[in-house]
Each structure stands twice: as C-alpha cells, then as structure tokens.
C-alpha cells in the first residue's frame, strides 16, 4: 500500500532533532526530503544510516532524499526546494524540532499512526491543511490556530472552541491560520499558491501563506486535528541565533502589511506595534 505523501524537513543546526525524526521514519512507507541549510558529516551519516534500514512492515519502505545546500537559504526557500518535484497528493512540512513519540503525550489516537490519521482527518473534513495539537516540553498546548490582528500582531488562540476553519463560518469564529511547524497540506494547493513567499527568510511565512489561501477560493478550509498531539521543542534553533528572530519579525511584519493591506489598519496602534518590534530587536542585540 502506497501513501500519497511526501515529508519535507528543512534543517539547519538541530542535528539531534533531525536524527530523532529520521529514526522515527525508519522503515516507514513515506518519502522524506531533507533540505539541509548547514550540511556536515554527522548529518550525512545519519541520513545514510536511515537509508540503509529495510522496512520491517508489510509495505514498501519509504525513500530518503538528502538535499545539502551551499548556504543557509532560510525556511521558506528550503521548503519550496523540497517541494519542487513533489507529485504526491499530500505534503507534510516538519520543523526538525518536532517529535512524534513522547512519554509525556499519550492519547488514543497516538497509538495509531499519527501521519495516517492526519491525512484521514483532512480528507474526512475536506480540509486543505491540518496541524495536530503542538505541545511544548512543559506540557502546554501552544495554540489552536491564530488570528492576525489589524495592528500587525498574531493573537494565539488558547481555547479549543474551533476545530477547523470554514470559509462560510461566522467571522468572529474564524482563525486566520495554523503553524507550519507540523503542517499537512494538499500539494496541489501549496503549488497553486506558489509555495511559501521566499522573501520571508524565516518566520511569518506561514501567516502570509494562510492569508493568501483565504483569497484563493471560498471553499478553502483548514484546522487542528484535536485527537492527535506531537511534541514541539519550540525555538530549538532560534535560541542559538541571537537577535535573528527579532530582526526577522521587525522586517516581515512590514512585508505582510504591504502584501495584505486590507488586513491591517495603518494607525497609531500599528506604528506602536512596529516600534515594539524595533525595541525587541535592540534588546536581543544587547543580550
């Protein structure tokens, strides 16, 4: 039985996380594309080891494709390069800090194959994109999607009242997007939108993607699969990169503003929020 899915993992300096993910996919029937923005011998050896393991299941073993890059391309470009030749019905975009197995997280659905269930859930609900619940190492749920506020800020939804976003839903109950840390998305839709906007080197490219998805057609929808959870070792790479995230946030909110002007309100509150971005960048630079 072949599954119409390709997994794309952009990676930079989180070798432990990449190793954990690839070990999870050993012998499983998934095509995995690793786009390495900082290749080294250790990661190459990890990939070769996983490639050498034969499937222990009664299905065809998946294929590991390793794409080392000459320089750090950022998240958006790395995902797009990994998706370039994908022909499967579904793509699963994964941060290298996601873990599918953790003793801290056990639900009935976790006893099944997490990825198969995500696909099943998306097809049953006719969703174009779906994310499992992401839990931090401390056990907290990161969010149940988010809203993009007119001041240029993301409001994370912390209550579980919205299971999936449908275009015909009441405006007050809609979410604007879900995180790309563990994102199952229809390949056709991803490519129709041109993938992630590569001007977003990192961060907020998923916000831009879902804002564009909302304009693609009136029947597009996405949501959270509440019956499955994964562990998200959030900010594993970012913590090693100084003021990098603060700098990206400072620039990328202006990109969002110019790309989606109807979503924002250019007023004093918007300007104050941009000044907070600048302040965050200065503080991160001085640390």
NUDREN-12467 format. One record per residue (C-alpha): residue in three letters; x, y, z. Coordinates in steps of 0.2 Angstrom, whole numbers, plus 5000, padded with zeros to 4 digits. Example, Ala and Ser with C-alpha at 12.3 -4.5 7.8 and 13.67 -1.06 7.14 Angstrom:
<sites>
ALA506249785039SER506849955036
</sites>
This chain:
<sites>
UNK500050005000UNK500750174995UNK500350335004UNK500150494994UNK501350595005UNK503050675004UNK503850745020UNK504950895019UNK506150935033UNK507151095032UNK508551095044UNK510051205050UNK510951165066UNK509751055076UNK510650885072UNK509950805087UNK508150845081UNK508450785063UNK509150625070UNK507650595081UNK506450625066UNK507350515054UNK507450375066UNK505550385068UNK505350375049UNK506550215048UNK505650085038UNK504050185036UNK503250205019UNK503550395017UNK504650485005UNK505650605016UNK506550755009UNK507850835020UNK508451015014UNK510051045024UNK510451235026UNK512051185035UNK512751015030UNK514050925039UNK514750745040UNK513750695055UNK512050735047UNK512650655031UNK513050495041UNK511350505050UNK510450505033UNK511450365026UNK511150255041UNK509250285039UNK509350245021UNK510150085024UNK508750015035UNK507549905027UNK505649915030UNK505049795044UNK503249825039UNK502249735026UNK502349895015UNK503649965004UNK504950065013UNK505050255010UNK506450345002UNK507650475010UNK508150614999UNK509550725005UNK509750904998UNK511350995005UNK511351175002UNK512951284999UNK512251415011UNK510851455023UNK509351485012UNK508151515026UNK506551415030UNK505351465015UNK506651435001UNK507151275009UNK505351205010UNK505051264992UNK506551174986UNK506051014994UNK504351034987UNK504951074969UNK504750894962UNK503450834974UNK501950744965UNK501050664980UNK499350714985UNK499950775002UNK501450865009UNK501950865027UNK503151015032UNK504050975048UNK505251085059UNK506650975064UNK506151015082UNK504550905081UNK504450735090UNK503150615086UNK503450505101UNK503550565119UNK503050485135UNK502350655140UNK501050645127UNK499850495125UNK498150505118UNK497150365110UNK497550425093UNK499350425096UNK499350235097UNK498950245079UNK500050315065UNK500050505068UNK500350545050UNK499050425043UNK497750495055UNK498150675049UNK497850635031UNK496250535036UNK495650685046UNK495950815032UNK495050705019UNK493550675030UNK493350865034UNK493850915016UNK495251025023UNK496751095013UNK497851105028UNK497951025045UNK499051035060UNK499050915076UNK499050995093UNK500851055097UNK501351035115UNK502951115122UNK504051015133UNK503251085149UNK501551005143UNK500751165137UNK499751175121UNK500551315110UNK498951365102UNK497351315092UNK497751425077UNK497851615077UNK497151775072UNK498051915063UNK497652075072UNK497452245062UNK498952315072UNK500052195064UNK500152055078UNK499751875079UNK498451835093UNK498651645098UNK497051555101UNK497251465118UNK495451395119UNK494951245109UNK493251305103UNK493751305084UNK494151135077UNK494351195059UNK494151355049UNK492751355036UNK492551505024UNK490651505027UNK490951515046UNK490551675056UNK491951805055UNK492151805074UNK492451615075UNK493751605061UNK495551585063UNK496751665051UNK498051525051UNK498951375059UNK500851355062UNK501951275049UNK502951185062UNK502051025058UNK500851065043UNK499950935032UNK499451025016UNK498750974999UNK500250984987UNK499051054973UNK498551204984UNK500351234990UNK500951244972UNK499451344966UNK499951474979UNK501751464973UNK502351394990UNK503051505003UNK503451684998UNK505351674998UNK505651855003UNK505151795021UNK506851715025UNK506151645041UNK504551675052UNK502851735047UNK502951645030UNK501551535036UNK500551685041UNK500751755023UNK500351585016UNK498651575025UNK498151745021UNK498451705003UNK497551545005UNK496051635011UNK495951734994UNK496251584983UNK494351524984UNK492851524995UNK492851344999UNK494651335006UNK494751275024UNK496051215037UNK496151175055UNK496851075070UNK496650885072UNK496250885091UNK496450695093UNK498250695089UNK499750785098UNK501550795094UNK502950875105UNK503751035099UNK505351085106UNK505051265101UNK506351385096UNK507751255097UNK508651335083UNK508151515086UNK508951515104UNK510651485096UNK510451635084UNK510551795095UNK509451935088UNK508951835072UNK507151815076UNK506951995082UNK507652055066UNK506551945055UNK505051995064UNK505452185063UNK505652165044UNK504252035040UNK502852125048UNK503152265035UNK503152135021UNK501452075027UNK500752255028UNK501252295010UNK500652125004UNK498952125013UNK498552305016UNK496652265018UNK497052155033UNK497952295043UNK497552475049UNK498852595047UNK498652705063UNK499552745079UNK499252565086UNK500052495071UNK501552615072UNK501752575091UNK501752385087UNK503152415074UNK504152515087UNK503952365099UNK504752255086UNK506252385085UNK506352385104UNK506352195104UNK507752195091UNK508852315101UNK508652215117UNK509052055108UNK510552135101UNK511252195118UNK511052025126
</sites>
